Amino acid sequence: MILTFLLLVLLALVAGFIGALFGLGGGIILVPGLTLLFQKDVKVAVAASLISVIATSSAAATVYVAARFTNIRLGMLLEVATTTGALLGAFLAVHVPGRYLFFAFAGVLVYAAVSMLRSRSASAEPTTVAAPARSLSGSYYDPAAGTNISYVVTHVPAGMLGSLGAGVVSALLGIGGGIIKVPLMNAVMGIPLKAAIGTSNFTIGVTAATGAIVFWANGHIDPYVAAPTAIGVLIGARIGTRVTGRARSRALSLAFVVLVAVTAVQMFLRGFGIRIG
């Protein structure tokens, strides 16, 4: 029992680190880890992941806001759509058979990897086109590049629509919505990767809380899983936020793509009942 607790904390620590590093909330690691390694029911894993996403956001948001990576005005705007989607996704999740959640998870991961590969703004020099929303502009100092980065947000309606979908995915799969919102903000809205990560971490906690309420009401939250994962995620998220500021955007983008591609294959196979390891 103690060994299982410690292993869950360790898994969550890695998830929290990666979640804060990429603005994803940690669910991208936690849900596959709990289902593939600990053989937990996928809905219990999703519920625990949502609790941990709240912890990740709480730990990471203050650091990113202080570093000025977070665009607070943009985050609050997008969160209106994301929270609405989260309510819909949570109600769907408690009625969808578990195997389809694996397929949905794999599909979302493929989308995220392709979006990041196609992005032309990973180096934090976005092209401002199509009616930029200058009231949502932002700037920050990039320690890795040694310079100030300024940007103007574009394609706000597309960002709102994508955020609605991110909310559905967040509650449906327990991943906080960051895996949709980070590529969306970076590739579609012209926001530098580090600003997208900071803004995503600022908002994913609210999104996850919305979905977690529905899972709690339907009895899918297991405290023996949620508690150790929340502890580990808090620790890992604090470490991840420190690394982001020093890492180069191109390296972050490449690592993101590799990570989600490997996880997508694992989840797709699990949907067919094929277990890895």
Beta strands, then each sheet from edge to edge (+ up, - down):
strand 1: 133-142
strand 2: 147-153
sheet 1: 1+ 2-
end
